[in-house]
Amino acid sequence: MVLASSAIAGSHLWNSGSDSMSVIELVGVTKAWGDIVAVDDVSFTVEDGSFVVLLGPSGCGKSTTLRLIAGLESVTAGTVYIGGEDMTHKSPSERRISMVFQSYALFPHLNVAENIVFGLKVRKTPAAERDQRLKRAAEIVELSDLLHRKPAQLSGGQRQRVALARAIIAENAICLMDEPLSNLDAKLRHDMRGEIRALQRRLGVTVVYVTHDQSEAMSMADRVILLRDGRIEQAGTPDELYDRPETVFAAGFIGTPSMNLLDLTDGPGGAGISGLEGKPVLDGPGEGLKLGIRPEHIEIRDFGGLPAELVWSDYLGADTILTARVGSQSLLVRVPGRFDVARGVSVNLVWAPENVHVFDTATGRRASGRQALAMAA
C-alpha cells in the first residue's frame, strides 16, 4: 500500500528542487484508546534525507508512532509537522508520504508491473508517465525482467522489492517502513538491509523505519529512537546508544549479546560484585548500583582480576560466548575463535575502567560521578 498525493505529477522526488517536505517533527504527540496510552508525549525531529529507526520491543508504540506520522491513526494530543506544516489533522493523501508495510500487500491476481503502478492508475496518472516511472522504478530495484510475473512466482526478497518499487514510483520525499523485513529469512534480511540503505542514499529519501531488531537499527540508521512503554528511552546515533546507554533498559536492549549488568554491594575498599568478597570494582559505596560491562570488553587472564567459574560456552564460528559465574551472578564473555571449556574451570576476568558503565538501580538511569577501579592483571 502506498500513500501519496493525487497531485504528484510534475513534483517528482528526484527533480522537485524542494526539500521542505523532507522534514518530520513530532511535538508532544500522544495516542490513547481510553485508559490505554500507546504513545505518551513523544517529541523528535527527522532531518532531511536521513534514515531514522524507531526501535523497541513489541508493544512499545513504535508502529503506532509511524501510523500517526502517516495519518492512519488520529492524534490524541500534540502536533505532527511535515515540511514545517501542521499535518496533525490532515488526511494521509495530503501528507505526500509513501509507506511499506510488514506484509507486502500485493494483489495476487496482478503481475509485478500492475502491482507497482496500481496507485498511479487510481490517481489517473497519464499512461505515458506511468510507463516511464515504472521503467525507472523497476530498474532501481532490479525487477525489469520480472514485470510479467505474478507475486506467487516470486521469492520473498523479490516480493519485498515490488513493495519498495511501489513506494519509489510515487516519488515522494518521505517513506515510512513498518518492519518490512520481518517475513524474510536471516540471510535475506541481511542482504535487503544493505539494499534498502543503499537505495535510500541513492535517492536521497527521508526514511522512518520501524523494527524490533536492534541489529537492523544499528546497521542501517543515521539516528535511532529507542522506545519503551510509549515513551522515548534514548535517542542518538547507533554509536551513542551502544557506547553510552543512558538507562539500564537501553544497555540491555542494545548489543548482541547485551551488556552484562551486575548488582553491586558495599565493601571495605569500595563497591564490589554482590556475592564476591574483597574485590572492589568501583570507588565508594555500591549499594543500589549496577555495573555494566559489555562481553567483548572482558578479558580472561591466568591471574589477577576477578575470580570466576566458566559454566558454558557457545561457539559461533568467528567467536565464542562464554557464560561465567562471578560471586552469585552470571555474566557473558566474548572471546575470538573457538574456546572449549569444561564446566567448573576457574579463570580470572579483567576489564579496563573506561569500559565500565554505572547505573542507579532505583531510577534505572546512568549514575554520574563514579570512578571504576583499575583491576590488577
N, C-alpha and C positions, 0 to 999 in steps of 0.2 A: 504493500500500500504506500502510495506517495502522496504527501500533502503539498499542494502547490497552488499558486495564484492562477486564476484564469487569465490574468493579464501578463503572462510570462513572455509572450512573443516580443522580440526586439530588446529584451533585457537579459541576455544570456550571461551566465556566470563568468565565462572567460573573455567577454568583451563589454561588460556593462560599464566599466570605468568608475564604478562607485562601490565602496566597501561599507556604506552606512548600515546595510542590513546584516553585516557580519559580526555584530557585537550583541551579546546577550547579557542582561543584568537582571538578577532577582533581588528584590529588596523586601526583607521580612515576610517571605512567602510562607503561608500556612495552608494546609489542606486537611480538613477534618470531616468525618462522617459521624455526626452525632458526638458521642464521647470519645470516639476513636480518632486520634490525631496521627496521620500518616507522615505529614511533613510539618515541622514545627519551627517557624520563624527562621527560615533559611535565606541567606543572602550570599551571593557570589557573582562574579563577573567573568564572562568568557570573552577573551580578546580575539580580535580579527585574525583569521587564518590559523588559530590554534587548535590543538587536539586535547580536549578536556575529558577526563574519565570520571564518572560518578561510580564510586566503588563502595562495596559494603555487603554484608550478609543478607540473606533473604529476609524480607520484611523491614528493611531499614529505610525505605522510602525513595530509593534511587529511581525506580521505574515510574513511580508517581510523580516525582520531580520532573522527569523527562516529559511526561504527558501534560504537565502543567505548562511547560515551555511550548509544547506543540499546540495547546489549546484543546486537547482531548479530555481534559478534566478542568472543572471550574475552580478558581482560586477562592479559598475561604477568606483569606486576608493577605495583604501585601500587594506588590506590584511586579509585573513582568514587563521588562523593556526589551525590545528588539530593534536594533539600529537606532537607539535613542528615542524610540516612540513607544508610548504606553500601549501594550498589546494585551493587557490583562483580560479584557472582556471582548477581544476581537476573535472572530472565527478562525479555525485552522487555515482556511484558504487565504485569509488576509495576512497571514504571518510569513508566507513565502518560504516555507520550510519543507525539506524532503525528510522522509523517515524510513528507516529499515528496521523491521521487527524481528523478533526471535524466530517466529515461523516465517518461511519465505513468502507465504500468502500468494502463491502463483495459481493462476487459473489452469486446471489440468487439461481443459479442452482446447486451450490456445497454445500455439507454438511460442518459441522464445521471442521472436520478433513482435508478435502480437501482445505478449505479456509486457514487454518493455514499453511499447508505445500506447498501451491502453489508456493511461492518464491523459496523454496528449489528444487522443481521439475523443475522450469525454469532454475535453476543453475545446474541441473543434479546431485544433491547430491544423493549418493547411497541410495537405498530403505531402507536398514537396518539402516543406520544412520538417515534417515528421521523418521522412526518409533520410534527410540529411543528418538530423540529430541522432537517428537510430544508428546510422553508419558510424558516426563519431563515437557514440557511447559503446557500441559493440566492439570497436577497435580498442578502446581504452581498457576494457575488461577481458579482451581476447575471446570474444564469443562470435566473431564474424562467421566462422564455419559451422556454427550450431544453431543459426537463427531459425531453421526449419523444424527443429526437433521439439517434441513435447516435453514437459517437465519430467514425466516418468522415465524418459530416455536419458536423463542427465544424472550425474553424480551429485553428492551433497555440495561439493565445492562449486560445481557449475551452477547449481540452483542458486547458491548464495551470490554468484556473480550476476545472475539475472536480476536478483533483487537490488544489487548495487547499481546495475545499469539503469534500472527503472528510476532510482534516485538521481543518478547522474543526468539522465535525459531531461529531467525537469529544470536543470540548470539554475538551481537556487544556490545561494551563497552559504546556506546553513544546512547541515544534515545531522539528524538525530538518529542514533543507533541503539536499539534496546536488545542487548545480549545477542548480537547477530550470529555468533559463532558457537553457541552452546549446543547446537544439534550436530556438530561435526566431531569426528574423532580427533584424538590428541595431535597427531601429525598434521592433519589438515588444518586444525585450528592454528597451529604454529605457522604454517605456510600462509594462511589467509590473513593473519595478523600483519605480516610483512607486506602483503599486497595492499591491504586497506590503508596502512600508514603511508606507503609509497604513493598510492593514489591520492590521498588527501594532500600530501605535499605537492604533488604534480599539479593538481587543480586549484590549490590554494583555498580549499573549502574549510569553513569553520565547522568542526565536528564536536558534538557532545555524545559520549559513548558510555553506555551503562554495562557494567559487568560485576559479577561477584568473584571473578578470578583475578587475584592480585598479580599473577604473572602477566596477564594481558595488560593490566593497568601499568605495571612497571615498564613493560617493553614498548608500549605504544604512546603513552601520554606525554604531553608537554607539562600538564598540571593534573594532579589527582585531587579529587574532593572525596574524602572518606566520610561516609555517613553511618550513623548509628542511632537507632530508635528515632528516625525522622530529623535528627539534628546533625550538623557538621561537626565531626570529631576533630579533623585536621585537614587542612588544605595546603598544598605546596607541590613542588616538583617531586618526581619519584625519589631523587636523591635525598631531598629533605625529609620525606616520610621515612625513608629507610635509615638514614644516618642519625636523625634526631627526632624520633617519635615523641610527641608531646604527652601521650597518655599510655596507660597500660594496655588499653584496647588497641591502639594503633601499633604498639610494639608487638603485640601478639598476633595481629592480623596481617601485618606486612612481613614478608620473608618466608622462604621455604627451605628448611623448616623455620618456624617462627623463633623469635627471640626467647631465650631462657629467662624466666622471671623467678627469682629465688627470694623467699622470705628471709629477712634479717632479724637479728636479735642483738641485745646489748651484750658487750663483752668487756673485759678489763682493758684491752688495748684498742678498742674501737668496735664498730659493728661487725658481727660475724654471721656466717651462714647458720640459720636455725638448725640445731641438731649436730653442729660441729664445734667443738670446744677449742678455744685458744688460737684461732686462726682469723684475725681481723682482716676485713677486706675494704673497710670504709672508715674514715675518721669519725669520731663522735658516736653518739647513740644510734642504734639501728632499729629499735622497736617501732613498728608502724611503717617500715620502709620495705621496698622491694629493690633488689639489684637486678638489672637487666644486662645480659651479655649474649651476643649472637654466637651460634655454634661455630662459625668459621673463625671467630676471634679467640678461641680457646686452643691451647697447645698442650700436648701430652709430654711430660718430662719424666725422667727416671727418679728425680729427687726435687725437693723444694715445692713451693706452691701448696695447693690443697690436696690432701689425700682423698682418693676416690676409688670406687669399685666399678669396673666395667660389667654390665649385665646383659648387653645385647649389641649386635651390630647389624646394620642394614647396608649391604653392598649395592651401590647404584651404578657401578661401572667406572665413571670418572672419579668418584669419591665414595666414602663410606660414612654413614651416620651412626655414631656410637651413642648408646644410652649409658650414662654413668650415674652412680649414686654418690652423692656428697652429703654427708650427715644424714638427715632424714628426708632429703629431697633428691629428685632426679633432674638431670639436665642432658642436653644433646651436644655432641661434639662432632664437627665435620672435619674429616681428615682426607687427604688426597689418596686416590688409588684404593686398593683392597687392604683391609685391615681386619684380619680374623682374630677373634678373641674367644677365650674360654671363659665361661661365666665365673665371676668372682675374682678376676685378675685385678690386683691392686696397681694403681698408677698415681701420678701426680698431675694436677691441672694448673696451668698458669695463664694469665691474660694481662694485657697492657692496661694501665689505669685509664688511658684515653678512650678505650673501647667500652668502658663501663657506663651504664645508664642507671639513674636512681629515681624511683617513683614513690610518691606518697600513697600508701595503701588506702587511706580513708577517702581521699579525693580522686585517686586514680590518675593524678597528673604528675608531670615531671617535678622532682624536688630540686630546687636550686641551692647552690652554696655548699654542696657536699663534695668531698675530695676522695676519690678512690685511692687506696694504698697500693704501692708497688709490692709485687709478690716476689719472694726470693726464688731465683731459678736454680 
